[in-house]
Amino acid sequence: MNLKKMICLSLVMCPLALPGLLVAAVVWDEAIDGSLSTDRQTPTDFGSLSVGSNDAIGTTVSGISKFFTFNIGANEELSALIVEDWDSADDLGFLGIVTGDTFTVDPANPNVTDLLGYVHYGELDVNQDILPSMGQGPGSQGFTPPLGPGDYSFWVRQGGADAATWDLNFVVTTPIPEPTAGWILCSGTIALLTWWRSKRKPA
């Protein structure tokens, strides 16, 4: 195989070798996957979130709490929590967070100091990142985003009489990307292409 064919083949393979940097996935949709758990000791487990967007879509009604948990992998972080959608006549959504794979705070007798953070949110927060607000929940332990590797559990509920349908996007990023075979291949291909084109230029 001559040099020109090798470069062309590498350019074709390059995108296939790179990791998915803009992954978008729905990790749970109650309309498809069923109701989220109402038991804080056994929250619905989303598993390890992928780098990119991870949407959870559900409905909450007054008086019923729901719980879910997920893992943020090594060398990754939860960098944002975007309210993609909110549909309710009552802007009384609530979201609380703790560390670990169970929700350790009893909603029947909550102690806010046991929460890592919490936030009240609604229609005005659509397309907004509410993770910083969660970290500033009054009386909670508090945090400054992003959140690093580990297990996190959430408590979601609706405080008003009207049901709320929501879409929460948990955005995971890699703060310090490590070189991969794909990046090495592409970098080498670009360098080789640059050299090859320079050699073809007339003196």
Secondary structure, 3 states (H helix, E strand, C coil): CCHHHHHHHHHHHHHHHCCCCCEEEEEEEHHHHCCCECCCCCCEEEEECCCEEEEEEEEECECCCEEEEEEECCCCEEEEEEEEEEECCCCCEEEEEEECCCCCCCCCCCCHHHCCEEEEECHHHECCECHHHHHCCCCCCCCCCCECCEEEEEEEEECCCCCEEEEEEEEEECCCCCCCHHHHHHHHHHHHHHHHHHHHCCC
